[in-house]
Amino acid sequence: MRGSTLSTILVVVGILCIAIAIYYIIPGFPHLFTFSDPNKSHTTHFIAFLAAGILALIASRFARNAA
């Protein structure tokens, strides 16, 4: 896989993870894959998806330079 293709995929994954993080921090929506009250905000899920999104965006920067 070329660096630019991998970089683009990582940017899309990063943006998707950040969107999911925002979804989990907003209370009132029924949040999937939670074992506690599905209608309250879930800080742990927010932090995990935000970290994954930031790491994917950082990795995309390195992938672009690799090619």
PQR file of N, CA, C, O and H, with PARSE charges and radii, in Angstrom:
ATOM      1  N   MET A   1       0.844  -1.167   0.000 -0.4000 1.5000
ATOM      2  CA  MET A   1       0.000   0.000   0.000 -0.0000 2.0000
ATOM      3  C   MET A   1       0.894   1.236   0.000  0.5500 1.7000
ATOM      4  O   MET A   1       1.831   1.326   0.794 -0.5500 1.4000
ATOM      5  N   ARG A   2       0.614   2.175  -0.874 -0.4000 1.5000
ATOM      6  CA  ARG A   2       1.411   3.387  -0.949 -0.0000 2.0000
ATOM      7  C   ARG A   2       1.143   4.275   0.254  0.5500 1.7000
ATOM      8  O   ARG A   2       0.111   4.150   0.913 -0.5500 1.4000
ATOM      9  H   ARG A   2      -0.147   2.102  -1.519  0.4000 1.0000
ATOM     10  N   GLY A   3       2.068   5.161   0.531 -0.4000 1.5000
ATOM     11  CA  GLY A   3       1.961   6.033   1.690 -0.0000 2.0000
ATOM     12  C   GLY A   3       0.771   6.968   1.638  0.5500 1.7000
ATOM     13  O   GLY A   3       0.137   7.226   2.661 -0.5500 1.4000
ATOM     14  H   GLY A   3       2.907   5.262  -0.005  0.4000 1.0000
ATOM     15  N   SER A   4       0.460   7.484   0.449 -0.4000 1.5000
ATOM     16  CA  SER A   4      -0.663   8.417   0.347 -0.0000 2.0000
ATOM     17  C   SER A   4      -2.004   7.712   0.561  0.5500 1.7000
ATOM     18  O   SER A   4      -2.921   8.288   1.146 -0.5500 1.4000
ATOM     19  H   SER A   4       0.975   7.275  -0.382  0.4000 1.0000
ATOM     20  N   THR A   5      -2.119   6.478   0.093 -0.4000 1.5000
ATOM     21  CA  THR A   5      -3.353   5.715   0.302 -0.0000 2.0000
ATOM     22  C   THR A   5      -3.531   5.381   1.771  0.5500 1.7000
ATOM     23  O   THR A   5      -4.619   5.550   2.321 -0.5500 1.4000
ATOM     24  H   THR A   5      -1.375   6.009  -0.382  0.4000 1.0000
ATOM     25  N   LEU A   6      -2.480   4.913   2.403 -0.4000 1.5000
ATOM     26  CA  LEU A   6      -2.540   4.602   3.831 -0.0000 2.0000
ATOM     27  C   LEU A   6      -2.822   5.851   4.641  0.5500 1.7000
ATOM     28  O   LEU A   6      -3.579   5.804   5.610 -0.5500 1.4000
ATOM     29  H   LEU A   6      -1.596   4.775   1.956  0.4000 1.0000
ATOM     30  N   SER A   7      -2.234   6.949   4.262 -0.4000 1.5000
ATOM     31  CA  SER A   7      -2.464   8.212   4.957 -0.0000 2.0000
ATOM     32  C   SER A   7      -3.925   8.634   4.858  0.5500 1.7000
ATOM     33  O   SER A   7      -4.509   9.082   5.845 -0.5500 1.4000
ATOM     34  H   SER A   7      -1.619   6.987   3.474  0.4000 1.0000
ATOM     35  N   THR A   8      -4.512   8.496   3.689 -0.4000 1.5000
ATOM     36  CA  THR A   8      -5.922   8.853   3.499 -0.0000 2.0000
ATOM     37  C   THR A   8      -6.827   7.961   4.334  0.5500 1.7000
ATOM     38  O   THR A   8      -7.784   8.443   4.941 -0.5500 1.4000
ATOM     39  H   THR A   8      -4.038   8.133   2.887  0.4000 1.0000
ATOM     40  N   ILE A   9      -6.540   6.678   4.370 -0.4000 1.5000
ATOM     41  CA  ILE A   9      -7.339   5.748   5.174 -0.0000 2.0000
ATOM     42  C   ILE A   9      -7.237   6.099   6.649  0.5500 1.7000
ATOM     43  O   ILE A   9      -8.238   6.063   7.365 -0.5500 1.4000
ATOM     44  H   ILE A   9      -5.763   6.286   3.877  0.4000 1.0000
ATOM     45  N   LEU A  10      -6.044   6.438   7.108 -0.4000 1.5000
ATOM     46  CA  LEU A  10      -5.857   6.789   8.513 -0.0000 2.0000
ATOM     47  C   LEU A  10      -6.562   8.098   8.865  0.5500 1.7000
ATOM     48  O   LEU A  10      -7.065   8.241   9.979 -0.5500 1.4000
ATOM     49  H   LEU A  10      -5.232   6.467   6.526  0.4000 1.0000
ATOM     50  N   VAL A  11      -6.606   9.041   7.950 -0.4000 1.5000
ATOM     51  CA  VAL A  11      -7.343  10.287   8.201 -0.0000 2.0000
ATOM     52  C   VAL A  11      -8.832  10.002   8.340  0.5500 1.7000
ATOM     53  O   VAL A  11      -9.488  10.546   9.228 -0.5500 1.4000
ATOM     54  H   VAL A  11      -6.197   8.925   7.045  0.4000 1.0000
ATOM     55  N   VAL A  12      -9.370   9.155   7.470 -0.4000 1.5000
ATOM     56  CA  VAL A  12     -10.795   8.799   7.544 -0.0000 2.0000
ATOM     57  C   VAL A  12     -11.097   8.081   8.859  0.5500 1.7000
ATOM     58  O   VAL A  12     -12.104   8.370   9.507 -0.5500 1.4000
ATOM     59  H   VAL A  12      -8.837   8.713   6.748  0.4000 1.0000
ATOM     60  N   VAL A  13     -10.238   7.156   9.252 -0.4000 1.5000
ATOM     61  CA  VAL A  13     -10.425   6.437  10.524 -0.0000 2.0000
ATOM     62  C   VAL A  13     -10.335   7.409  11.698  0.5500 1.7000
ATOM     63  O   VAL A  13     -11.109   7.306  12.649 -0.5500 1.4000
ATOM     64  H   VAL A  13      -9.420   6.921   8.726  0.4000 1.0000
ATOM     65  N   GLY A  14      -9.399   8.344  11.634 -0.4000 1.5000
ATOM     66  CA  GLY A  14      -9.257   9.321  12.703 -0.0000 2.0000
ATOM     67  C   GLY A  14     -10.483  10.201  12.856  0.5500 1.7000
ATOM     68  O   GLY A  14     -10.953  10.437  13.969 -0.5500 1.4000
ATOM     69  H   GLY A  14      -8.771   8.427  10.861  0.4000 1.0000
ATOM     70  N   ILE A  15     -10.998  10.683  11.741 -0.4000 1.5000
ATOM     71  CA  ILE A  15     -12.198  11.520  11.788 -0.0000 2.0000
ATOM     72  C   ILE A  15     -13.395  10.719  12.285  0.5500 1.7000
ATOM     73  O   ILE A  15     -14.213  11.234  13.047 -0.5500 1.4000
ATOM     74  H   ILE A  15     -10.616  10.491  10.837  0.4000 1.0000
ATOM     75  N   LEU A  16     -13.502   9.475  11.862 -0.4000 1.5000
ATOM     76  CA  LEU A  16     -14.595   8.618  12.321 -0.0000 2.0000
ATOM     77  C   LEU A  16     -14.502   8.375  13.827  0.5500 1.7000
ATOM     78  O   LEU A  16     -15.520   8.419  14.517 -0.5500 1.4000
ATOM     79  H   LEU A  16     -12.838   9.057  11.243  0.4000 1.0000
ATOM     80  N   CYS A  17     -13.313   8.124  14.340 -0.4000 1.5000
ATOM     81  CA  CYS A  17     -13.137   7.921  15.785 -0.0000 2.0000
ATOM     82  C   CYS A  17     -13.488   9.176  16.577  0.5500 1.7000
ATOM     83  O   CYS A  17     -14.100   9.087  17.641 -0.5500 1.4000
ATOM     84  H   CYS A  17     -12.486   8.089  13.779  0.4000 1.0000
ATOM     85  N   ILE A  18     -13.108  10.332  16.071 -0.4000 1.5000
ATOM     86  CA  ILE A  18     -13.444  11.575  16.765 -0.0000 2.0000
ATOM     87  C   ILE A  18     -14.953  11.815  16.735  0.5500 1.7000
ATOM     88  O   ILE A  18     -15.515  12.308  17.713 -0.5500 1.4000
ATOM     89  H   ILE A  18     -12.611  10.405  15.207  0.4000 1.0000
ATOM     90  N   ALA A  19     -15.607  11.478  15.642 -0.4000 1.5000
ATOM     91  CA  ALA A  19     -17.075  11.604  15.569 -0.0000 2.0000
ATOM     92  C   ALA A  19     -17.750  10.660  16.559  0.5500 1.7000
ATOM     93  O   ALA A  19     -18.735  11.037  17.194 -0.5500 1.4000
ATOM     94  H   ALA A  19     -15.151  11.078  14.848  0.4000 1.0000
ATOM     95  N   ILE A  20     -17.243   9.458  16.699 -0.4000 1.5000
ATOM     96  CA  ILE A  20     -17.804   8.510  17.666 -0.0000 2.0000
ATOM     97  C   ILE A  20     -17.560   9.003  19.089  0.5500 1.7000
ATOM     98  O   ILE A  20     -18.415   8.833  19.959 -0.5500 1.4000
ATOM     99  H   ILE A  20     -16.442   9.152  16.184  0.4000 1.0000
ATOM    100  N   ALA A  21     -16.393   9.614  19.334 -0.4000 1.5000
ATOM    101  CA  ALA A  21     -16.104  10.174  20.658 -0.0000 2.0000
ATOM    102  C   ALA A  21     -17.114  11.259  21.010  0.5500 1.7000
ATOM    103  O   ALA A  21     -17.607  11.306  22.138 -0.5500 1.4000
ATOM    104  H   ALA A  21     -15.699   9.752  18.628  0.4000 1.0000
ATOM    105  N   ILE A  22     -17.422  12.120  20.064 -0.4000 1.5000
ATOM    106  CA  ILE A  22     -18.413  13.173  20.311 -0.0000 2.0000
ATOM    107  C   ILE A  22     -19.784  12.559  20.574  0.5500 1.7000
ATOM    108  O   ILE A  22     -20.532  13.047  21.421 -0.5500 1.4000
ATOM    109  H   ILE A  22     -17.021  12.081  19.148  0.4000 1.0000
ATOM    110  N   TYR A  23     -20.112  11.499  19.856 -0.4000 1.5000
ATOM    111  CA  TYR A  23     -21.384  10.795  20.062 -0.0000 2.0000
ATOM    112  C   TYR A  23     -21.503  10.264  21.491  0.5500 1.7000
ATOM    113  O   TYR A  23     -22.576  10.340  22.089 -0.5500 1.4000
ATOM    114  H   TYR A  23     -19.504  11.102  19.168  0.4000 1.0000
ATOM    115  N   TYR A  24     -20.420   9.732  22.039 -0.4000 1.5000
ATOM    116  CA  TYR A  24     -20.470   9.148  23.373 -0.0000 2.0000
ATOM    117  C   TYR A  24     -20.467  10.191  24.483  0.5500 1.7000
ATOM    118  O   TYR A  24     -20.884   9.874  25.597 -0.5500 1.4000
ATOM    119  H   TYR A  24     -19.549   9.670  21.553  0.4000 1.0000
ATOM    120  N   ILE A  25     -20.020  11.416  24.236 -0.4000 1.5000
ATOM    121  CA  ILE A  25     -19.979  12.413  25.304 -0.0000 2.0000
ATOM    122  C   ILE A  25     -21.301  13.174  25.427  0.5500 1.7000
ATOM    123  O   ILE A  25     -21.565  13.781  26.465 -0.5500 1.4000
ATOM    124  H   ILE A  25     -19.682  11.673  23.331  0.4000 1.0000
ATOM    125  N   ILE A  26     -22.130  13.150  24.389 -0.4000 1.5000
ATOM    126  CA  ILE A  26     -23.406  13.873  24.430 -0.0000 2.0000
ATOM    127  C   ILE A  26     -24.441  13.027  25.163  0.5500 1.7000
ATOM    128  O   ILE A  26     -24.744  11.917  24.726 -0.5500 1.4000
ATOM    129  H   ILE A  26     -21.915  12.658  23.545  0.4000 1.0000
ATOM    130  N   PRO A  27     -24.993  13.536  26.279 -0.5600 1.5000
ATOM    131  CA  PRO A  27     -26.017  12.764  26.998  0.2800 2.0000
ATOM    132  C   PRO A  27     -27.368  12.854  26.282  0.5500 1.7000
ATOM    133  O   PRO A  27     -27.621  13.788  25.522 -0.5500 1.4000
ATOM    134  N   GLY A  28     -28.219  11.875  26.537 -0.4000 1.5000
ATOM    135  CA  GLY A  28     -29.565  11.878  25.991 -0.0000 2.0000
ATOM    136  C   GLY A  28     -29.765  10.959  24.810  0.5500 1.7000
ATOM    137  O   GLY A  28     -30.902  10.585  24.522 -0.5500 1.4000
ATOM    138  H   GLY A  28     -28.014  11.116  27.155  0.4000 1.0000
ATOM    139  N   PHE A  29     -28.710  10.579  24.116 -0.4000 1.5000
ATOM    140  CA  PHE A  29     -28.819   9.634  23.014 -0.0000 2.0000
ATOM    141  C   PHE A  29     -28.640   8.222  23.551  0.5500 1.7000
ATOM    142  O   PHE A  29     -27.867   8.024  24.488 -0.5500 1.4000
ATOM    143  H   PHE A  29     -27.787  10.883  24.350  0.4000 1.0000
ATOM    144  N   PRO A  30     -29.331   7.236  22.988 -0.5600 1.5000
ATOM    145  CA  PRO A  30     -29.063   5.852  23.413  0.2800 2.0000
ATOM    146  C   PRO A  30     -27.717   5.392  22.859  0.5500 1.7000
ATOM    147  O   PRO A  30     -27.575   5.194  21.652 -0.5500 1.4000
ATOM    148  N   HIS A  31     -26.734   5.222  23.735 -0.4000 1.5000
ATOM    149  CA  HIS A  31     -25.392   4.827  23.324 -0.0000 2.0000
ATOM    150  C   HIS A  31     -25.291   3.314  23.253  0.5500 1.7000
ATOM    151  O   HIS A  31     -25.683   2.604  24.180 -0.5500 1.4000
ATOM    152  H   HIS A  31     -26.849   5.383  24.715  0.4000 1.0000
ATOM    153  N   LEU A  32     -24.763   2.838  22.147 -0.4000 1.5000
ATOM    154  CA  LEU A  32     -24.616   1.404  21.931 -0.0000 2.0000
ATOM    155  C   LEU A  32     -23.379   0.887  22.658  0.5500 1.7000
ATOM    156  O   LEU A  32     -22.463   1.652  22.962 -0.5500 1.4000
ATOM    157  H   LEU A  32     -24.445   3.415  21.395  0.4000 1.0000
ATOM    158  N   PHE A  33     -23.358  -0.392  22.930 -0.4000 1.5000
ATOM    159  CA  PHE A  33     -22.217  -1.101  23.513 -0.0000 2.0000
ATOM    160  C   PHE A  33     -21.818  -0.567  24.883  0.5500 1.7000
ATOM    161  O   PHE A  33     -20.632  -0.534  25.211 -0.5500 1.4000
ATOM    162  H   PHE A  33     -24.102  -1.014  22.683  0.4000 1.0000
ATOM    163  N   THR A  34     -22.788  -0.152  25.681 -0.4000 1.5000
ATOM    164  CA  THR A  34     -22.509   0.267  27.050 -0.0000 2.0000
ATOM    165  C   THR A  34     -23.301  -0.617  27.996  0.5500 1.7000
ATOM    166  O   THR A  34     -24.400  -1.066  27.672 -0.5500 1.4000
ATOM    167  H   THR A  34     -23.751  -0.178  25.415  0.4000 1.0000
ATOM    168  N   PHE A  35     -22.730  -0.863  29.174 -0.4000 1.5000
ATOM    169  CA  PHE A  35     -23.381  -1.734  30.134 -0.0000 2.0000
ATOM    170  C   PHE A  35     -24.119  -0.958  31.212  0.5500 1.7000
ATOM    171  O   PHE A  35     -24.958  -1.528  31.909 -0.5500 1.4000
ATOM    172  H   PHE A  35     -21.837  -0.498  29.438  0.4000 1.0000
ATOM    173  N   SER A  36     -23.827   0.325  31.367 -0.4000 1.5000
ATOM    174  CA  SER A  36     -24.544   1.141  32.338 -0.0000 2.0000
ATOM    175  C   SER A  36     -25.701   1.842  31.634  0.5500 1.7000
ATOM    176  O   SER A  36     -26.138   1.405  30.570 -0.5500 1.4000
ATOM    177  H   SER A  36     -23.145   0.788  30.801  0.4000 1.0000
ATOM    178  N   ASP A  37     -26.190   2.911  32.216 -0.4000 1.5000
ATOM    179  CA  ASP A  37     -27.312   3.649  31.644 -0.0000 2.0000
ATOM    180  C   ASP A  37     -26.963   4.133  30.237  0.5500 1.7000
ATOM    181  O   ASP A  37     -26.038   4.930  30.080 -0.5500 1.4000
ATOM    182  H   ASP A  37     -25.835   3.266  33.081  0.4000 1.0000
ATOM    183  N   PRO A  38     -27.680   3.672  29.212 -0.5600 1.5000
ATOM    184  CA  PRO A  38     -27.311   4.032  27.839  0.2800 2.0000
ATOM    185  C   PRO A  38     -27.631   5.475  27.462  0.5500 1.7000
ATOM    186  O   PRO A  38     -27.217   5.930  26.396 -0.5500 1.4000
ATOM    187  N   ASN A  39     -28.358   6.208  28.311 -0.4000 1.5000
ATOM    188  CA  ASN A  39     -28.750   7.570  27.955 -0.0000 2.0000
ATOM    189  C   ASN A  39     -27.870   8.647  28.577  0.5500 1.7000
ATOM    190  O   ASN A  39     -28.077   9.826  28.291 -0.5500 1.4000
ATOM    191  H   ASN A  39     -28.694   5.838  29.177  0.4000 1.0000
ATOM    192  N   LYS A  40     -26.906   8.298  29.408 -0.4000 1.5000
ATOM    193  CA  LYS A  40     -26.014   9.313  29.967 -0.0000 2.0000
ATOM    194  C   LYS A  40     -24.688   9.299  29.209  0.5500 1.7000
ATOM    195  O   LYS A  40     -24.402   8.363  28.463 -0.5500 1.4000
ATOM    196  H   LYS A  40     -26.737   7.340  29.640  0.4000 1.0000
ATOM    197  N   SER A  41     -23.892  10.330  29.403 -0.4000 1.5000
ATOM    198  CA  SER A  41     -22.621  10.412  28.671 -0.0000 2.0000
ATOM    199  C   SER A  41     -21.617   9.430  29.274  0.5500 1.7000
ATOM    200  O   SER A  41     -21.661   9.136  30.468 -0.5500 1.4000
ATOM    201  H   SER A  41     -24.124  11.091  30.009  0.4000 1.0000
ATOM    202  N   HIS A  42     -20.730   8.937  28.447 -0.4000 1.5000
ATOM    203  CA  HIS A  42     -19.741   7.944  28.862 -0.0000 2.0000
ATOM    204  C   HIS A  42     -18.347   8.508  28.617  0.5500 1.7000
ATOM    205  O   HIS A  42     -17.837   8.499  27.497 -0.5500 1.4000
ATOM    206  H   HIS A  42     -20.695   9.175  27.477  0.4000 1.0000
ATOM    207  N   THR A  43     -17.755   8.993  29.686 -0.4000 1.5000
ATOM    208  CA  THR A  43     -16.465   9.665  29.589 -0.0000 2.0000
ATOM    209  C   THR A  43     -15.359   8.710  29.163  0.5500 1.7000
ATOM    210  O   THR A  43     -14.470   9.096  28.404 -0.5500 1.4000
ATOM    211  H   THR A  43     -18.169   9.000  30.596  0.4000 1.0000
ATOM    212  N   THR A  44     -15.399   7.477  29.638 -0.4000 1.5000
ATOM    213  CA  THR A  44     -14.360   6.510  29.288 -0.0000 2.0000
ATOM    214  C   THR A  44     -14.367   6.204  27.796  0.5500 1.7000
ATOM    215  O   THR A  44     -13.310   6.149  27.167 -0.5500 1.4000
ATOM    216  H   THR A  44     -16.122   7.163  30.254  0.4000 1.0000
ATOM    217  N   HIS A  45     -15.538   6.007  27.234 -0.4000 1.5000
ATOM    218  CA  HIS A  45     -15.641   5.755  25.801 -0.0000 2.0000
ATOM    219  C   HIS A  45     -15.175   6.987  25.010  0.5500 1.7000
ATOM    220  O   HIS A  45     -14.509   6.864  23.982 -0.5500 1.4000
ATOM    221  H   HIS A  45     -16.396   6.051  27.745  0.4000 1.0000
ATOM    222  N   PHE A  46     -15.539   8.171  25.510 -0.4000 1.5000
ATOM    223  CA  PHE A  46     -15.121   9.401  24.863 -0.0000 2.0000
ATOM    224  C   PHE A  46     -13.604   9.503  24.809  0.5500 1.7000
ATOM    225  O   PHE A  46     -13.035   9.792  23.756 -0.5500 1.4000
ATOM    226  H   PHE A  46     -16.080   8.271  26.345  0.4000 1.0000
ATOM    227  N   ILE A  47     -12.950   9.267  25.938 -0.4000 1.5000
ATOM    228  CA  ILE A  47     -11.489   9.368  26.002 -0.0000 2.0000
ATOM    229  C   ILE A  47     -10.830   8.317  25.108  0.5500 1.7000
ATOM    230  O   ILE A  47      -9.852   8.616  24.423 -0.5500 1.4000
ATOM    231  H   ILE A  47     -13.412   9.032  26.793  0.4000 1.0000
ATOM    232  N   ALA A  48     -11.351   7.101  25.109 -0.4000 1.5000
ATOM    233  CA  ALA A  48     -10.758   6.026  24.312 -0.0000 2.0000
ATOM    234  C   ALA A  48     -10.859   6.327  22.815  0.5500 1.7000
ATOM    235  O   ALA A  48      -9.878   6.170  22.088 -0.5500 1.4000
ATOM    236  H   ALA A  48     -12.145   6.858  25.666  0.4000 1.0000
ATOM    237  N   PHE A  49     -12.029   6.757  22.349 -0.4000 1.5000
ATOM    238  CA  PHE A  49     -12.189   7.047  20.921 -0.0000 2.0000
ATOM    239  C   PHE A  49     -11.455   8.322  20.518  0.5500 1.7000
ATOM    240  O   PHE A  49     -10.956   8.421  19.397 -0.5500 1.4000
ATOM    241  H   PHE A  49     -12.826   6.885  22.940  0.4000 1.0000
ATOM    242  N   LEU A  50     -11.386   9.290  21.414 -0.4000 1.5000
ATOM    243  CA  LEU A  50     -10.639  10.504  21.112 -0.0000 2.0000
ATOM    244  C   LEU A  50      -9.155  10.194  20.974  0.5500 1.7000
ATOM    245  O   LEU A  50      -8.494  10.691  20.062 -0.5500 1.4000
ATOM    246  H   LEU A  50     -11.791   9.210  22.324  0.4000 1.0000
ATOM    247  N   ALA A  51      -8.634   9.375  21.876 -0.4000 1.5000
ATOM    248  CA  ALA A  51      -7.222   8.985  21.797 -0.0000 2.0000
ATOM    249  C   ALA A  51      -6.947   8.195  20.527  0.5500 1.7000
ATOM    250  O   ALA A  51      -5.926   8.413  19.875 -0.5500 1.4000
ATOM    251  H   ALA A  51      -9.171   8.971  22.616  0.4000 1.0000
ATOM    252  N   ALA A  52      -7.838   7.286  20.170 -0.4000 1.5000
ATOM    253  CA  ALA A  52      -7.661   6.501  18.942 -0.0000 2.0000
ATOM    254  C   ALA A  52      -7.698   7.410  17.711  0.5500 1.7000
ATOM    255  O   ALA A  52      -6.930   7.210  16.770 -0.5500 1.4000
ATOM    256  H   ALA A  52      -8.667   7.109  20.700  0.4000 1.0000
ATOM    257  N   GLY A  53      -8.573   8.390  17.717 -0.4000 1.5000
ATOM    258  CA  GLY A  53      -8.655   9.318  16.603 -0.0000 2.0000
ATOM    259  C   GLY A  53      -7.413  10.173  16.464  0.5500 1.7000
ATOM    260  O   GLY A  53      -6.920  10.378  15.355 -0.5500 1.4000
ATOM    261  H   GLY A  53      -9.197   8.552  18.481  0.4000 1.0000
ATOM    262  N   ILE A  54      -6.902  10.673  17.577 -0.4000 1.5000
ATOM    263  CA  ILE A  54      -5.695  11.490  17.544 -0.0000 2.0000
ATOM    264  C   ILE A  54      -4.503  10.659  17.094  0.5500 1.7000
ATOM    265  O   ILE A  54      -3.684  11.123  16.301 -0.5500 1.4000
ATOM    266  H   ILE A  54      -7.303  10.506  18.478  0.4000 1.0000
ATOM    267  N   LEU A  55      -4.401   9.434  17.597 -0.4000 1.5000
ATOM    268  CA  LEU A  55      -3.297   8.563  17.179 -0.0000 2.0000
ATOM    269  C   LEU A  55      -3.364   8.238  15.686  0.5500 1.7000
ATOM    270  O   LEU A  55      -2.333   8.175  15.016 -0.5500 1.4000
ATOM    271  H   LEU A  55      -5.066   9.056  18.241  0.4000 1.0000
ATOM    272  N   ALA A  56      -4.571   8.034  15.168 -0.4000 1.5000
ATOM    273  CA  ALA A  56      -4.715   7.751  13.737 -0.0000 2.0000
ATOM    274  C   ALA A  56      -4.304   8.960  12.899  0.5500 1.7000
ATOM    275  O   ALA A  56      -3.682   8.803  11.848 -0.5500 1.4000
ATOM    276  H   ALA A  56      -5.409   8.086  15.712  0.4000 1.0000
ATOM    277  N   LEU A  57      -4.648  10.163  13.358 -0.4000 1.5000
ATOM    278  CA  LEU A  57      -4.253  11.357  12.619 -0.0000 2.0000
ATOM    279  C   LEU A  57      -2.742  11.574  12.670  0.5500 1.7000
ATOM    280  O   LEU A  57      -2.143  11.994  11.680 -0.5500 1.4000
ATOM    281  H   LEU A  57      -5.152  10.290  14.212  0.4000 1.0000
ATOM    282  N   ILE A  58      -2.133  11.294  13.804 -0.4000 1.5000
ATOM    283  CA  ILE A  58      -0.673  11.396  13.904 -0.0000 2.0000
ATOM    284  C   ILE A  58      -0.011  10.348  13.020  0.5500 1.7000
ATOM    285  O   ILE A  58       0.974  10.643  12.344 -0.5500 1.4000
ATOM    286  H   ILE A  58      -2.620  10.953  14.608  0.4000 1.0000
ATOM    287  N   ALA A  59      -0.543   9.124  13.018 -0.4000 1.5000
ATOM    288  CA  ALA A  59       0.022   8.062  12.185 -0.0000 2.0000
ATOM    289  C   ALA A  59      -0.117   8.391  10.703  0.5500 1.7000
ATOM    290  O   ALA A  59       0.737   8.008   9.903 -0.5500 1.4000
ATOM    291  H   ALA A  59      -1.344   8.884  13.567  0.4000 1.0000
ATOM    292  N   SER A  60      -1.185   9.096  10.328 -0.4000 1.5000
ATOM    293  CA  SER A  60      -1.347   9.461   8.920 -0.0000 2.0000
ATOM    294  C   SER A  60      -0.269  10.430   8.476  0.5500 1.7000
ATOM    295  O   SER A  60       0.165  10.403   7.324 -0.5500 1.4000
ATOM    296  H   SER A  60      -1.879   9.406  10.978  0.4000 1.0000
ATOM    297  N   ARG A  61       0.155  11.270   9.372 -0.4000 1.5000
ATOM    298  CA  ARG A  61       1.237  12.211   9.046 -0.0000 2.0000
ATOM    299  C   ARG A  61       2.547  11.458   8.784  0.5500 1.7000
ATOM    300  O   ARG A  61       3.280  11.787   7.851 -0.5500 1.4000
ATOM    301  H   ARG A  61      -0.197  11.292  10.307  0.4000 1.0000
ATOM    302  N   PHE A  62       2.837  10.445   9.615 -0.4000 1.5000
ATOM    303  CA  PHE A  62       4.046   9.658   9.420 -0.0000 2.0000
ATOM    304  C   PHE A  62       3.939   8.776   8.173  0.5500 1.7000
ATOM    305  O   PHE A  62       4.936   8.561   7.484 -0.5500 1.4000
ATOM    306  H   PHE A  62       2.241  10.178  10.373  0.4000 1.0000
ATOM    307  N   ALA A  63       2.750   8.269   7.879 -0.4000 1.5000
ATOM    308  CA  ALA A  63       2.571   7.418   6.701 -0.0000 2.0000
ATOM    309  C   ALA A  63       2.772   8.209   5.415  0.5500 1.7000
ATOM    310  O   ALA A  63       3.269   7.675   4.423 -0.5500 1.4000
ATOM    311  H   ALA A  63       1.940   8.444   8.438  0.4000 1.0000
ATOM    312  N   ARG A  64       2.391   9.461   5.435 -0.4000 1.5000
ATOM    313  CA  ARG A  64       2.564  10.285   4.240 -0.0000 2.0000
ATOM    314  C   ARG A  64       4.038  10.539   3.977  0.5500 1.7000
ATOM    315  O   ARG A  64       4.464  10.580   2.823 -0.5500 1.4000
ATOM    316  H   ARG A  64       1.987   9.895   6.241  0.4000 1.0000
ATOM    317  N   ASN A  65       4.818  10.711   5.030 -0.4000 1.5000
ATOM    318  CA  ASN A  65       6.256  10.954   4.872 -0.0000 2.0000
ATOM    319  C   ASN A  65       7.032   9.691   4.510  0.5500 1.7000
ATOM    320  O   ASN A  65       8.148   9.786   3.999 -0.5500 1.4000
ATOM    321  H   ASN A  65       4.472  10.678   5.968  0.4000 1.0000
ATOM    322  N   ALA A  66       6.471   8.522   4.761 -0.4000 1.5000
ATOM    323  CA  ALA A  66       7.184   7.258   4.534 -0.0000 2.0000
ATOM    324  C   ALA A  66       7.344   6.946   3.045  0.5500 1.7000
ATOM    325  O   ALA A  66       8.291   6.264   2.651 -0.5500 1.4000
ATOM    326  H   ALA A  66       5.565   8.444   5.177  0.4000 1.0000
ATOM    327  N   ALA A  67       6.435   7.436   2.230 -0.4000 1.5000
ATOM    328  CA  ALA A  67       6.484   7.098   0.798 -0.0000 2.0000
ATOM    329  C   ALA A  67       7.301   8.070   0.000  0.5500 1.7000
ATOM    330  O   ALA A  67       7.433   7.916  -1.214 -0.5500 1.4000
ATOM    331  H   ALA A  67       5.666   7.990   2.549  0.4000 1.0000
TER
END
